[in-house]
Amino acid sequence: MASRAAAAIAVLALVCAAVHSSEGQLSPNFHAATCPDLERIVEFHVAETFRRDVGVAPALIRILFHDCFPQGCDASVLLKGAGSELNEIPNQTLRPVALDLIERIRAAVHRACGPTVSCADITVLATRDSLVKAGGPSFDVALGRRDGLAPASSALVGLLPAPFFDVPTLISSFANRSLDVADLVSLSGA
């Protein structure tokens, strides 16, 4: 399980780096002054949920992937209401336990620090912490993402690799996002 988690960590880092290479303001210390307890709050809530359901780790990986792949890691997959990404077929099976965890963390962080931390950063931190709980190594993540104000279009969500894609189609889909075969294998294994 640890090697799977380590592979997933590498892929998540690559996905986020590839999608956000133009955001020069990302830093592991981005929220140090405005929300010094951020990582402790996230870790606490992830640990509590992981104790009850170890499946939250792959569920968070999937949410992060479904958020980042269409239009960047902007937490737009979490937006609710008519026209939301959650209503799109690929996202209808995202696990409620992980979606609820992100919302609980958001509420706790906003109570402690005000609305200074994006849901995008909370999602990345929660995913990292769940992978650590699953046996993967700890690592810093760059923070400072901004939340999207609108969901990705159906066309962009449609870019998510479908479960029926054959290998060449999967490779092409990942390549269109600057990801290679090793990334495909690692993320699929996670």
C-alpha positions in Angstrom: 0.0 0.0 0.0 2.9 2.4 0.7 4.3 2.1 -2.7 0.9 2.8 -4.2 0.6 5.9 -2.0 4.0 7.1 -3.0 3.2 6.7 -6.6 0.0 8.6 -6.2 1.8 11.4 -4.4 4.2 11.7 -7.3 1.4 11.9 -9.8 -0.6 14.4 -7.7 2.4 16.6 -7.5 2.9 16.3 -11.2 -0.8 17.0 -12.0 -0.8 20.1 -9.8 2.5 21.3 -11.1 1.5 20.8 -14.7 -1.9 22.5 -14.3 -0.5 25.4 -12.2 2.9 26.0 -13.7 1.8 29.5 -14.6 0.7 30.5 -11.1 4.1 31.8 -9.9 2.7 32.7 -6.4 2.3 29.2 -5.1 4.4 28.4 -2.0 4.2 25.9 0.9 4.2 28.9 3.3 1.5 30.9 1.5 -1.0 30.7 4.5 1.6 30.8 7.3 0.7 34.4 8.4 -3.0 34.3 7.7 -3.8 30.8 8.9 -1.0 29.4 11.0 -3.1 26.4 12.2 -4.2 25.4 8.7 -2.2 22.2 8.4 -3.1 21.1 11.9 -6.8 21.6 11.3 -6.7 19.7 8.0 -4.7 16.9 9.5 -7.0 16.5 12.4 -10.2 16.2 10.3 -8.5 13.8 7.8 -7.3 11.6 10.6 -10.7 11.4 12.2 -12.3 10.5 8.8 -9.5 8.1 7.9 -10.0 6.2 11.2 -13.6 5.5 10.2 -13.1 5.0 6.4 -9.6 4.3 4.9 -11.3 4.6 1.5 -11.3 8.4 1.9 -7.7 8.4 0.6 -8.6 7.2 -3.0 -11.8 9.2 -2.8 -9.8 12.4 -2.3 -7.4 11.5 -5.0 -10.3 11.1 -7.4 -11.8 14.4 -6.4 -8.5 16.2 -6.8 -8.0 14.6 -10.2 -11.6 15.4 -11.3 -11.0 19.0 -10.2 -7.6 19.5 -11.8 -7.9 17.7 -15.1 -10.7 19.8 -16.8 -9.7 23.4 -16.0 -7.1 23.4 -13.3 -7.1 22.9 -9.5 -9.7 25.5 -8.7 -12.2 23.5 -6.5 -14.8 24.1 -9.2 -15.8 20.5 -8.8 -17.1 21.4 -5.4 -19.6 24.0 -6.6 -23.2 23.0 -6.1 -26.4 23.9 -7.9 -27.7 23.9 -11.4 -25.0 23.4 -14.0 -22.4 22.3 -11.4 -19.7 19.8 -12.3 -21.1 17.5 -9.7 -24.1 17.0 -11.9 -21.9 15.8 -14.8 -21.8 12.0 -15.3 -18.1 11.5 -14.5 -18.6 13.3 -11.1 -21.8 11.7 -10.0 -19.9 8.9 -8.3 -17.5 11.1 -6.3 -17.8 9.8 -2.8 -19.9 11.9 -0.4 -17.6 11.0 2.5 -14.7 12.9 0.9 -16.9 15.8 -0.3 -18.3 16.1 3.2 -14.7 16.0 4.7 -13.6 18.9 2.5 -16.7 20.9 3.6 -16.1 20.1 7.3 -12.4 21.2 6.9 -13.5 24.4 5.0 -15.9 25.3 7.8 -13.3 24.7 10.5 -10.6 26.6 8.7 -13.0 29.6 8.1 -14.0 29.6 11.8 -10.3 29.7 12.8 -8.9 32.0 10.2 -11.7 33.6 8.2 -12.2 32.9 4.5 -8.5 33.2 3.7 -7.8 29.7 2.5 -9.3 28.4 -0.8 -11.1 25.2 -1.1 -8.6 24.3 -3.8 -5.8 24.5 -1.2 -7.9 22.6 1.4 -8.5 19.8 -1.2 -4.8 19.5 -2.0 -3.8 19.4 1.7 -6.5 16.9 2.6 -5.5 14.6 -0.3 -1.8 14.8 0.8 -2.7 14.1 4.4 -4.9 11.1 3.5 -2.1 9.7 1.4 0.3 10.0 4.4 -2.3 8.2 6.6 -2.4 5.5 3.9 1.3 4.9 4.3 2.8 7.4 1.9 5.6 9.8 2.7 5.0 13.3 4.0 5.8 16.1 1.7 5.2 19.9 1.3 2.6 21.1 -1.1 2.5 24.5 -2.8 -0.4 26.6 -1.7 -2.0 29.8 -2.9 -4.6 28.5 -5.4 -7.7 30.5 -6.0 -11.1 29.0 -6.1 -13.0 29.0 -9.4 -16.2 31.0 -9.4 -17.8 29.0 -12.1 -17.9 25.3 -12.9 -16.0 23.8 -15.8 -18.1 23.4 -18.9 -19.6 20.1 -19.9 -17.1 20.0 -22.7 -14.1 20.4 -20.3 -15.5 17.8 -17.8 -15.9 15.5 -20.8 -12.1 15.6 -21.1 -11.8 13.4 -18.0 -10.7 9.9 -19.1 -13.7 7.5 -19.2 -13.6 4.0 -17.7 -14.2 2.5 -21.1 -11.2 4.3 -22.8 -8.7 1.9 -24.4 -5.0 2.3 -23.6 -4.1 4.5 -26.6 -7.0 6.8 -25.9 -5.9 7.0 -22.2 -2.3 7.8 -23.2 -3.5 10.5 -25.6 -5.9 12.0 -23.0 -3.1 12.2 -20.4 -0.6 13.5 -23.0 -3.0 16.4 -23.8 -2.5 17.5 -20.2 1.3 17.1 -20.3 1.2 13.8 -18.4 3.0 10.7 -19.5 2.4 6.9 -19.3 4.1 6.7 -15.9 1.6 9.3 -14.6 -1.3 7.4 -16.1 -0.2 4.1 -14.5 0.6 5.7 -11.1 -2.7 7.6 -10.9 -4.7 4.6 -12.1 -3.0 2.4 -9.5 -3.8 4.9 -6.8 
